[in-house]
Amino acid sequence: MSRFWSPVVHDLTPYVPGEQPKLANLVKLNTNENPYPPSPRVHEAIQAELGSDADRLKLYPDPTGSQLKASIARHFAVPAEWVFVGNSSDEVLAHTFQALLKHDAPLLFPDITYSFYPVYCGLYGIDFETVSLDGDFAIRVDDYLERGTARAGAVIFPNPNAPTGRLLPLSEIERLASGLPDSPIVIDEAYVDFGGLETIPTAVTLIKDHPNLLVTQTLSKSRSLAGLRVGFAIGQPALIEALSRVKDSFNSYPLDRLALAGASAAMDDEAWFHQTRGQVIASREALTARLQVMGFEVLPSAANFVFARHPGHDAAQLSAALRERSIIVRHFKAPRIDQFLRITVGTDEQCGLLVTALEAILR
């Protein structure tokens, strides 16, 4: 506490990110980073940006990120005017909370979800209500629709949800957007690329028919660019204009030259994208099966992590025992989920080390 703080600071409870420990021989399965490197084109693009002109870094980057917007638009087959880019999806979400989610009626989101949402609400003075997941930790659209437009100023949730990994079908998202046509509906798709091999279940396909629908994504997960901090949103022009107004009132140059170059290259390398996400999906299914053999309950996951609990062992103690073996997973001390571990899907070697350690601990 300090007398120099603004009043809003006293009431904030900041988001706590997953730790980034500096331990030797660490198996790091706690922050959902991709275990595989980004496309080689990313390195080439960044080197080209650095080497093309020795003076280039003294100049501001493109404030609109037009090259990156064009790459994203090509990938999703949407107009570039429907794309907004920012410094990580967290920044895009922060602008979204300011631009679209503060209304007279409360913002609705699940009781178990991305823990940054209530932080943004506290920062921006947004009234919110949480909607309970069902007994299987799934989102029920009817729980949002039954409140009616008078009680839903806006709705946001991740799909797949975090930290559960459960996926809501697109038909349900469409039913929600149709049932609340006057409320902004924001679908946070940080993990959606791991939802299926044949068809990625992104709600971007619904945007053309729903002007109230905004979809956000990140390049941190499926494009292996957590260190570059790039995110984006896709929606019809009225929603994108709202985000741009907030962005240009806060930071008109959010993405630097290297981030723009590397992110564009990552979006354009479709083959690398499909290869690495396929590897993660295969490893997730194998890891799920091995955990179930050991007696874990594992929620159905469409993300690059699994959410698991063991009926005979305390999750906090399991997490601590793994840490003693230099394996880090995420444990949330929160109601309903304090007996679960969120385990990032690593390489097959990393998953093997995890399984071996758990087998020893359970014995």
PLY file of the C-alpha trace (Angstrom):
ply
format ascii 1.0
element vertex 363
property float x
property float y
property float z
element edge 362
property int vertex1
property int vertex2
end_header
0.00 0.00 0.00
1.18 3.49 -0.78
-0.32 6.95 -0.51
0.86 7.55 -4.06
-1.37 4.86 -5.54
-4.49 5.72 -7.48
-7.68 4.44 -5.80
-8.17 1.71 -8.42
-4.78 0.13 -7.58
-5.76 -0.58 -3.98
-8.63 -2.81 -5.09
-6.83 -4.76 -7.82
-6.02 -8.45 -7.48
-3.53 -9.02 -10.31
-3.43 -12.11 -12.48
-0.77 -14.61 -11.44
0.98 -16.16 -14.46
2.49 -19.60 -14.46
6.00 -19.58 -13.05
9.08 -19.62 -15.27
11.58 -21.37 -12.98
15.29 -21.57 -13.77
15.97 -25.19 -12.86
18.46 -27.55 -14.46
17.01 -30.41 -16.53
13.52 -29.01 -16.07
10.49 -30.71 -17.65
8.27 -27.64 -17.97
4.61 -28.62 -18.33
2.92 -25.73 -16.52
2.29 -22.84 -18.95
0.96 -24.46 -22.15
3.84 -23.47 -24.38
4.26 -25.51 -27.54
7.08 -28.07 -27.11
8.13 -27.67 -30.75
9.98 -24.73 -32.31
8.26 -22.23 -34.58
8.40 -22.47 -38.34
11.93 -21.95 -39.76
10.36 -19.19 -41.81
9.97 -17.16 -38.61
13.72 -17.03 -38.06
14.29 -16.21 -41.73
11.77 -13.38 -41.65
13.21 -11.85 -38.49
16.76 -12.09 -39.85
15.62 -10.51 -43.10
13.98 -7.68 -41.17
17.17 -7.09 -39.21
19.51 -7.42 -42.17
17.63 -5.52 -44.85
18.40 -2.10 -43.45
20.71 -1.33 -40.56
18.65 1.73 -39.68
15.24 0.08 -39.82
14.83 -0.44 -36.08
15.07 3.28 -35.44
11.77 3.72 -37.29
8.34 2.97 -35.87
6.62 -0.19 -37.14
3.46 -0.25 -39.23
0.78 0.95 -36.78
-1.93 -1.08 -38.51
0.07 -4.32 -38.91
-1.23 -4.57 -42.47
1.10 -7.40 -43.57
0.12 -9.55 -40.58
-3.56 -8.74 -41.03
-3.29 -9.88 -44.64
-1.69 -13.19 -43.58
-4.40 -13.82 -40.98
-7.13 -12.87 -43.44
-5.76 -15.35 -46.02
-5.65 -18.14 -43.45
-9.27 -17.63 -42.40
-10.62 -16.49 -45.77
-12.03 -13.24 -44.36
-11.53 -9.58 -45.37
-8.47 -7.94 -43.84
-10.80 -5.24 -42.49
-12.24 -7.88 -40.17
-8.87 -8.43 -38.45
-7.37 -6.66 -35.43
-3.83 -7.42 -34.21
-2.22 -6.72 -30.86
0.63 -7.45 -28.51
-0.56 -10.90 -27.38
-4.15 -12.04 -27.12
-4.12 -10.75 -23.54
-3.71 -7.20 -24.83
-6.38 -7.84 -27.47
-8.67 -9.09 -24.71
-7.86 -6.06 -22.55
-8.96 -3.76 -25.37
-12.02 -5.94 -25.89
-13.08 -5.57 -22.26
-12.85 -1.80 -22.55
-14.36 -1.49 -26.00
-17.16 -4.06 -26.00
-17.86 -5.65 -22.62
-18.81 -2.79 -20.29
-22.58 -2.27 -20.31
-25.42 -1.55 -17.88
-26.16 -5.27 -17.58
-23.36 -7.49 -16.23
-20.79 -9.35 -18.26
-21.25 -13.14 -18.00
-18.53 -15.78 -18.02
-18.04 -19.25 -16.48
-17.20 -19.71 -12.82
-14.22 -21.84 -13.85
-12.39 -20.15 -16.69
-9.39 -17.99 -17.61
-8.55 -16.16 -14.40
-7.59 -12.95 -16.21
-11.27 -12.14 -16.86
-12.12 -10.95 -13.33
-8.83 -9.04 -13.26
-9.85 -7.05 -16.34
-13.26 -6.44 -14.80
-11.63 -5.02 -11.69
-9.26 -2.86 -13.73
-11.99 -1.39 -15.94
-14.85 -1.29 -13.44
-17.00 -3.86 -15.25
-19.84 -5.55 -13.38
-19.83 -9.29 -13.95
-21.57 -12.47 -12.91
-20.19 -15.98 -13.17
-22.22 -18.85 -14.58
-21.53 -22.28 -13.12
-20.20 -25.05 -15.31
-22.23 -28.25 -15.07
-21.17 -31.30 -13.07
-18.95 -32.46 -15.93
-17.27 -29.02 -16.14
-19.02 -28.15 -19.42
-20.53 -24.81 -20.46
-24.33 -24.87 -20.80
-25.57 -22.28 -23.28
-29.08 -22.40 -21.84
-27.71 -21.00 -18.57
-26.79 -17.84 -20.49
-29.87 -17.67 -22.66
-32.31 -18.11 -19.79
-31.10 -14.86 -18.25
-32.30 -12.94 -21.31
-30.90 -9.82 -22.92
-31.90 -7.69 -19.94
-29.38 -9.53 -17.78
-26.58 -10.24 -20.25
-24.63 -7.14 -21.13
-22.07 -9.36 -22.90
-20.63 -12.89 -22.74
-17.06 -14.13 -22.90
-15.49 -17.55 -22.49
-12.59 -19.56 -23.90
-13.31 -22.37 -26.33
-11.83 -24.80 -25.46
-12.34 -23.57 -21.94
-9.37 -23.03 -19.65
-8.23 -24.72 -17.52
-10.63 -27.59 -18.24
-9.88 -28.07 -21.95
-13.51 -28.85 -22.75
-14.83 -27.78 -26.15
-18.26 -26.28 -26.82
-19.65 -27.29 -30.25
-20.00 -24.56 -32.85
-23.73 -25.23 -33.02
-24.01 -24.13 -29.39
-21.97 -20.96 -29.99
-24.24 -20.13 -32.91
-27.28 -20.69 -30.70
-25.83 -18.32 -28.11
-25.01 -15.60 -30.65
-28.48 -15.91 -32.18
-30.22 -15.96 -28.80
-28.46 -12.79 -27.56
-28.29 -10.70 -30.76
-27.91 -7.39 -28.89
-25.07 -8.60 -26.66
-21.42 -8.87 -27.73
-20.30 -12.51 -27.64
-16.52 -13.00 -27.37
-15.00 -16.43 -27.95
-11.42 -16.68 -26.71
-9.84 -19.36 -28.92
-6.31 -19.55 -27.51
-6.32 -23.37 -27.83
-8.79 -24.04 -30.63
-6.18 -25.22 -33.14
-5.73 -28.39 -31.10
-9.43 -29.22 -31.29
-9.30 -31.57 -34.26
-7.04 -32.88 -36.99
-9.43 -32.67 -39.92
-11.46 -29.58 -39.05
-10.46 -26.85 -36.62
-13.64 -25.91 -34.70
-13.17 -22.13 -34.88
-16.11 -19.79 -34.47
-14.61 -17.54 -37.16
-16.85 -19.49 -39.56
-19.89 -17.98 -37.79
-18.87 -14.33 -37.91
-20.36 -13.48 -41.30
-23.84 -14.27 -39.98
-23.43 -12.77 -36.50
-22.38 -9.10 -36.19
-22.24 -9.47 -32.39
-19.57 -12.21 -32.47
-15.85 -11.55 -31.91
-13.21 -14.31 -31.93
-9.75 -13.85 -30.41
-6.71 -16.06 -30.96
-3.01 -16.14 -30.14
0.17 -17.23 -31.89
1.67 -18.34 -28.56
0.32 -21.89 -28.64
-0.16 -23.55 -32.02
2.43 -21.36 -33.76
5.04 -21.72 -30.98
5.50 -17.96 -30.57
4.87 -17.41 -26.86
8.06 -15.35 -26.70
6.99 -13.02 -29.52
3.64 -11.98 -27.95
1.22 -11.70 -30.87
-2.56 -12.04 -30.81
-5.50 -11.05 -32.95
-9.26 -10.73 -33.13
-11.67 -11.31 -36.00
-15.12 -9.76 -36.22
-17.31 -7.60 -38.38
-16.08 -4.01 -38.97
-18.09 -2.31 -36.21
-16.44 -4.49 -33.55
-12.98 -4.07 -35.06
-13.41 -0.29 -35.16
-14.21 -0.30 -31.43
-10.98 -2.18 -30.69
-8.98 0.16 -32.92
-10.39 3.22 -31.16
-9.24 1.87 -27.80
-5.88 0.75 -29.15
-5.15 4.11 -30.74
-6.05 5.82 -27.46
-3.57 3.63 -25.61
-0.67 2.51 -27.87
-0.83 3.12 -31.59
2.27 0.95 -32.28
1.60 -2.24 -30.30
3.56 -4.74 -32.42
7.23 -4.17 -33.19
8.86 -4.83 -36.55
10.31 -8.20 -35.58
7.02 -9.44 -34.16
5.14 -8.39 -37.29
7.64 -10.10 -39.58
7.85 -13.32 -37.55
4.12 -13.60 -36.97
3.34 -13.10 -40.66
5.79 -15.85 -41.58
4.26 -18.20 -39.00
0.75 -17.61 -40.32
1.87 -18.27 -43.89
3.58 -21.61 -43.17
0.50 -23.83 -43.20
2.47 -27.08 -43.53
4.52 -26.48 -40.37
1.42 -25.41 -38.48
-0.48 -28.60 -39.33
2.53 -30.83 -38.69
3.30 -29.55 -35.19
-0.29 -29.28 -34.00
-0.84 -32.84 -35.23
2.10 -33.99 -33.13
0.67 -32.28 -30.05
-2.78 -33.79 -30.60
-1.31 -37.30 -30.96
0.78 -36.85 -27.81
-2.26 -35.56 -25.90
-4.28 -38.65 -26.74
-1.41 -40.95 -25.77
-0.82 -39.10 -22.51
-4.53 -39.20 -21.66
-4.59 -42.97 -22.13
-1.53 -43.50 -19.95
-2.93 -41.31 -17.18
-6.21 -43.20 -17.25
-4.37 -46.50 -16.88
-2.86 -45.11 -13.66
-6.33 -44.30 -12.34
-6.56 -40.60 -13.21
-9.83 -39.04 -14.28
-8.99 -36.92 -17.33
-11.51 -34.43 -18.72
-12.06 -34.55 -22.50
-9.51 -32.07 -23.84
-9.41 -30.17 -27.12
-6.42 -28.09 -26.00
-2.67 -28.62 -25.71
-3.08 -29.62 -22.08
-5.00 -32.13 -20.02
-6.89 -31.56 -16.78
-6.65 -34.58 -14.52
-7.23 -35.73 -10.95
-6.53 -38.93 -9.07
-9.15 -40.17 -6.59
-6.54 -41.50 -4.21
-3.96 -38.71 -4.18
-4.07 -35.02 -3.30
-3.29 -32.80 -6.28
-1.11 -30.36 -4.35
0.98 -33.20 -3.00
1.31 -34.73 -6.46
2.43 -31.37 -7.84
5.02 -30.99 -5.08
6.31 -34.53 -5.59
6.69 -33.91 -9.33
8.54 -30.68 -8.63
11.05 -32.60 -6.51
11.76 -34.54 -9.70
12.15 -31.30 -11.73
8.77 -31.69 -13.43
6.52 -28.62 -13.21
2.73 -28.78 -13.73
0.01 -26.26 -12.81
-2.13 -26.63 -9.70
-4.99 -24.19 -9.03
-6.07 -23.60 -5.43
-9.63 -22.79 -6.43
-13.04 -24.22 -5.50
-14.18 -27.29 -7.46
-10.81 -27.74 -9.20
-8.30 -27.88 -6.36
-7.85 -31.63 -6.87
-6.95 -31.26 -10.55
-3.60 -30.81 -12.22
-3.33 -28.98 -15.52
-0.59 -30.69 -17.49
0.79 -29.16 -20.68
1.31 -31.68 -23.48
5.04 -31.81 -24.08
7.10 -33.91 -26.44
6.67 -37.67 -26.25
9.93 -37.78 -24.28
8.68 -35.21 -21.77
5.35 -36.99 -21.42
7.22 -40.24 -20.84
9.27 -38.68 -18.04
6.06 -37.37 -16.47
4.37 -40.76 -16.61
7.41 -42.52 -15.16
7.56 -40.02 -12.30
3.84 -40.36 -11.56
4.07 -44.15 -11.54
6.85 -43.92 -8.97
4.94 -41.39 -6.86
1.71 -43.43 -6.91
3.58 -46.53 -5.78
0 1
1 2
2 3
3 4
4 5
5 6
6 7
7 8
8 9
9 10
10 11
11 12
12 13
13 14
14 15
15 16
16 17
17 18
18 19
19 20
20 21
21 22
22 23
23 24
24 25
25 26
26 27
27 28
28 29
29 30
30 31
31 32
32 33
33 34
34 35
35 36
36 37
37 38
38 39
39 40
40 41
41 42
42 43
43 44
44 45
45 46
46 47
47 48
48 49
49 50
50 51
51 52
52 53
53 54
54 55
55 56
56 57
57 58
58 59
59 60
60 61
61 62
62 63
63 64
64 65
65 66
66 67
67 68
68 69
69 70
70 71
71 72
72 73
73 74
74 75
75 76
76 77
77 78
78 79
79 80
80 81
81 82
82 83
83 84
84 85
85 86
86 87
87 88
88 89
89 90
90 91
91 92
92 93
93 94
94 95
95 96
96 97
97 98
98 99
99 100
100 101
101 102
102 103
103 104
104 105
105 106
106 107
107 108
108 109
109 110
110 111
111 112
112 113
113 114
114 115
115 116
116 117
117 118
118 119
119 120
120 121
121 122
122 123
123 124
124 125
125 126
126 127
127 128
128 129
129 130
130 131
131 132
132 133
133 134
134 135
135 136
136 137
137 138
138 139
139 140
140 141
141 142
142 143
143 144
144 145
145 146
146 147
147 148
148 149
149 150
150 151
151 152
152 153
153 154
154 155
155 156
156 157
157 158
158 159
159 160
160 161
161 162
162 163
163 164
164 165
165 166
166 167
167 168
168 169
169 170
170 171
171 172
172 173
173 174
174 175
175 176
176 177
177 178
178 179
179 180
180 181
181 182
182 183
183 184
184 185
185 186
186 187
187 188
188 189
189 190
190 191
191 192
192 193
193 194
194 195
195 196
196 197
197 198
198 199
199 200
200 201
201 202
202 203
203 204
204 205
205 206
206 207
207 208
208 209
209 210
210 211
211 212
212 213
213 214
214 215
215 216
216 217
217 218
218 219
219 220
220 221
221 222
222 223
223 224
224 225
225 226
226 227
227 228
228 229
229 230
230 231
231 232
232 233
233 234
234 235
235 236
236 237
237 238
238 239
239 240
240 241
241 242
242 243
243 244
244 245
245 246
246 247
247 248
248 249
249 250
250 251
251 252
252 253
253 254
254 255
255 256
256 257
257 258
258 259
259 260
260 261
261 262
262 263
263 264
264 265
265 266
266 267
267 268
268 269
269 270
270 271
271 272
272 273
273 274
274 275
275 276
276 277
277 278
278 279
279 280
280 281
281 282
282 283
283 284
284 285
285 286
286 287
287 288
288 289
289 290
290 291
291 292
292 293
293 294
294 295
295 296
296 297
297 298
298 299
299 300
300 301
301 302
302 303
303 304
304 305
305 306
306 307
307 308
308 309
309 310
310 311
311 312
312 313
313 314
314 315
315 316
316 317
317 318
318 319
319 320
320 321
321 322
322 323
323 324
324 325
325 326
326 327
327 328
328 329
329 330
330 331
331 332
332 333
333 334
334 335
335 336
336 337
337 338
338 339
339 340
340 341
341 342
342 343
343 344
344 345
345 346
346 347
347 348
348 349
349 350
350 351
351 352
352 353
353 354
354 355
355 356
356 357
357 358
358 359
359 360
360 361
361 362
